[in-house]
Amino acid sequence: MRKRSDVEKELFTAEEIRESQLRVSIIGELIKARNEQGLSQRELEQLSGIKQPVISRMESGETSPQLDTVLRVLAPLGKTLYVGDISETKTHAVG
C-alpha cells in the first residue's frame, strides 16, 4: 500500500502541497480557538457577522475562504494571521 504523501507528490506540486498544509493549519487553529472558548458556530456567526453555513464549510474544508472572511472570523476569537518566513509556517500559522 502506498503512503498518502507519495500519492500527493504524484498528483500535486510541492507548492500546492504547502498551500494545502497551510490552509489546514489555519483552519485547524480557528477550530481549536472556537472550541477552547466554548463557542458554537452559531455563536461565532453572531460575533463575526459571518453566516454559520459559511463557517461550517470553511471548517470542513469544503471551501477556500477569502482572506477578509478568515480575518472576520478570527478577530472575535482574539486571533489574527501571522506573516513570516515560509520556514516558520508550521509553528506560526495563526497567532
N, C-alpha and C positions, 0 to 999 in steps of 0.2 A: 504494500500500500504506500502510495506517495504522500509525502508531507504537504500540508497546506501551503507552506512557504515556497516549496518547489513549484507547485501549481501556479501560485501567484506570480512567480518570476517568469513563468511561461506566458501568462496572459497579460501582465501589466508591466509597464516600465517602472524603474526604480523611483522615479518622480511620482508616478501615480500611487505607488505603494506608500511612500512617505506622506503624501497628501491625505490618503485614506487613514493612515495611522494617526495623523494629527487631528483629523476630524473626529475620530473615535475618542481620542484623548480629551478633546474639548467637551464633547457631549457627555462623556463619562464624568467629567468634573462637574458639569452642570447638574446631572442627575444626582451625584453624590451630595452636592451642596443643597439641593432641594430636599433630599431625604434627611440630611443632617438637621435641617431646620424644621422638619416635620410638616412640610408643605405638600399639599396635593397639587396636581397640575391645574385644577380649577382655581385654587388659591393663588397660584403663581400667575394665572391669567389675570386675576383681579389686581395683582400688584404691578404687573408688567404692561398690561394692555395688549398682550399677545394672546390670541384665542387659544383655548385649551386644545382643540384638534391640531393646531399648528405645533404646539409644544409636544404633543404626543407623536406626531410624525417626525419631528426633529429628534426626539429622544429615541425613537425606534430605528432611526436611520433611513426612513422612507423618503426623506427629502434632504436636500443640502440647503440649509437656510442662508439667507443673506446676512451679511455682517451686522447690519443695523438690527435685525431681528435677534441675533445672538446677544448683542450688547444690551438690548432692552430686556431680555430675559435674565441676563447675568446681574445687571445692576441691583435689582431688589434682593438678590441673594448675597450682595456685598462682594461680588466678584467682578473682575474685568479681564481682558485679554492681555497677555504679556507678549511683547515682540522682542525677540533677541536672536542670538546666533542659532542657526539651524541645529548645531550640535547639542544645544541645551533644550530642545523641544520636548524630549522625553520627560524632563523633570519640571518644566516651567510652562506647560501649555496654557494653563489658566492660573492666575494668581490673585 
